[in-house]
Amino acid sequence: MRIALEKGLWESDFLLKEILPKGEVSHNLNERGEVLIFASRAHSFNEILSIVEKLKPRIIICLSDELIVEDLQQFNQLGNYCDLFLRQYHHPQYTYTSNTIHIPLGCTNGCKVFNESKVLNWSFLGEIKNDRQEMLNEFHKISKNFVGRSAPKDLMCKIYSKSIFVPCGRGNSSLDCFRLYEASMNGAIPVVVGSKEEIECTFMYEENPPWVFAETWGEAVKKCQSMLEYGMNNTSILNWWENRIQKIKSKVLEVL
């Protein structure tokens, strides 16, 4: 199997190791392959359509479409030119083909899976933006924590693996962000805050992840405190992640 993969994608490791079977990888999108992977915001629709019509890939994976204001809905038409169309973010304003599967953002390159003892009640590593300062202010009511800005991916994942909860503030625009899945695959429970409507819409294809959802950070902290009081078992988060990935892999193998 041949894979045409755009060079420099944050999700390359995740897609190649977790979603796709092993194959010969080319970073030339114009080279024929059964799978075409690209970032939508880096190309015009006509450019990608021309490649698709010429090479006829069986699977197309469309990435990097977080910002609804960029209005990249046109790329969804590519589902009409392949057997299986995989994409990330869900936007209610968009129309999707029947062969579209929404995939989790997964993990950024360099992330690993660890199985550490839970010695932290919560941790957060990342930049402070949007609602994240309020998030930290509330979560500091819970002791035994680790907070940092940036860290190597393997260290970040090891810290998540030692944590029971990982609060996940809004990304650049969407509630959906890599931290949710990087925490989940390391057995930490993501905590997400937003309106009920936005949460249901954003994660409608994630198959009921066992995360903590709340409408305010104050409410989220109370939920976490209650869960800590009655004891925690993080097995369900690992089971959910394994099942979520396995279903996507099965669909991919059906096509290939």
N, C-alpha and C positions, 0 to 999 in steps of 0.2 A: 504494500500500500504506500502511496505517495501523499505527502502533506505539503501544501503550499502555505507557509506561515509567515505573516508579516514580521519583519525583524523588529525587536525592541518592545514587544508587547509585555505588559506587566504579568499577564496570565499564562505565559508560554509553558512554564513548568506544570501548572495545574492541568492545562488542557492535554499536554503530551503524556503526563504520568497518570492522570486520574480519569480522563474522559475518553481518550482515543486509544485504540490498540497501537502497538509499536509499528512504525513505518519509516520510510525514508523522508527526511525533512528537507525542504528547500525554502530559502528565504526570498525566492523570486516568485512573486504572485503570478507572473506570466508563464510559469512552468507548469505543465499539466500535472494534476494530482486529483485523487478522489475526494480530498478535503481541501477547502479554501478557507483560510482564517485571516481576517483583517479588522482594523479599527475603522469604524464608519466615519468618524470625525476627521480622519486623515485623508479621505478620498472623496471625490465627487461620485454621485450615484452612477452617472454615465460611464465613468472610468471603470468601476467595478462591474457594471452590467456588460461592458464590452469584453472583459476578461471572462466572465461567466459564460457568455454566449459562445465564446471561442473554445474554452477548455471544458465546459460542461461537467463541473464537479458534482459528485453525488451528495456531498454534505457541505453546507456553507455555514460558517460560524461568524456572526456579526457582533463585534464588541464596541465598547466605548460610546455609549449613547445615554449617559446619565442626564444631561441637561435638556429638558423638554423645550426650552426656548430655542435650541438649535434646529428643531423641527426636522429630524432625520427620518421621518416616517417612510419616505420613498424607498429606503433600503429594504423594507419589509416585502416589497414586491419580488425580491430575489427568491423568496420561498417558492415562487411559481417556476423557477428554473432549476430546482434540485429536488432530491428525494426527501431530504431532512434539513430544516433551517433552524439553527440554534442561535439564540440571542440572549442578552442579559436583562436589562431593566424592563419592567412592565410600565407602559404609559397608557392610561385608559382612553386617551384621545386617538390612539393608533389603531389601525386595522391590521390583523395578523392572518396569515394564511393557515389553512388547516394542518399543515405539516410543520408548524412552528412549535418548538419546545423552548420554554424559558429555562435557562440554566442559572445556578447560583454564581455569583462573582468568583467564588472560589478563593484561592490564595495568591498572593504576589510571589514573584520568583524568589527563591531562597528560603521559603518557609518550610518547616519540618514538623513532624508529629512527635510529641513526647508523651510519656506516661509518668508524670511526677506526682508525688504526694501533695494533697491539697493543704498548703500551709498559709495561703492568703485568702481572705474573704473576697477581695476584689482587686483588680488591677486595671490600669489604663496607661497606654503608651501612644502618644500622638500629639498633633498640633492642637492648639486651643483656638477654636473658631465656632461660629454659629452659637449653639446652645451649650457648648461643652464646659464653659466656666461655671454656669449654673449647675450642670451635671456634677462636676467635681465638688462644688460647694455642698451639695446635698449628700453625696456619697461619702464625704469625709466624716459623716455622722457614724459610719461603720468603720471600726478599727481593723487592724491587720490588713494593710493594703500596700500597693506599690504603684507610684505614679511617676512617669517619666515622659520625656519628649520623644526622641527617636532612639532606636537601638537596632543592631543587626537583626535580621529576620529570625535567625535561629534562636537568639537570646529572647526576642519578643515572644516567640512561640513557647519557649520553655517557661517563661513567666506566666503566660496564659494557662499552661498546663498545671501550674501550681495554684491557680486561682479558681475559686468557685464561681464568681461572677465577673463579667467584663462589660461595663457600661459603654454603650455605643452611640455617641452623639451623632447628629446629622452630618453627612458628608458634605461635599461641595453644594449639593442641592437635594439629593434624595436621602431618605432614611436608609436605603440600601447601601452598604459599604463593605469593603473587604474584611474589616475587623470582625463582622458578624460570623463569617465563615472560618476565618483563621482561629477565632476563639472556639467555635463549635468543634472543629476537627481536633482540637487539643483538649476537649472535654470541659471547657468553661462555658457557662451559660450567659449568652449575650442579653443585655438589658436595653430595650428600645422604647423611646418615648415619642408619642405623636397622637394625633386624633384617631379615633377608632376607624373612621372612614379612610384616612391615609394609610394606616397600618394594613387594613384589609386589602386595599387596592395594591399597595406596594408589594406585599408578600403573598398575593393570592395564588401563586404557583409554587410556593415553597413547601407545600404539603405539611402545614401545621407544625412548624418548628417549635420545640419545647423551650422557647425563650421567655423571658419576662417582658410583658408589654404593659405600658401604663400611659396615661394621658399627661402626667406631669412627673418631673424628677422626684418631687417629694413623695408622690404616690409610689413610684418605683422603689425608692429606698425602703418604704414601709413594707412593701411586698418582699423585698430581699431580707429584711430583718426578720420577718415572720418565718420565712423559709429556713433561715439559719437557726432560728430558735427550735424548730421542730426536726432539725437534722436534714442533711442533704445526700442525695444520690445522683451523681452526674452521668450515670450510665445511659439514660434516655437520650441525652444530647449526642452521644457517640453513635448510638443505634440509629437515630434519625439521620445523621450525616451519612453513614454508611449506606442506608437504604436509599437516600436521595441520589447519591452518586451512582449506585448500582443500577437504578432504573434508567438513568440517562445512558449509561454505558450499554445497557441491553438494547435500547433503541438504536444506538449508533451501530452496534454489531448486526442488527437486523438489516440495516441498509447496506452495510459493507459486505 
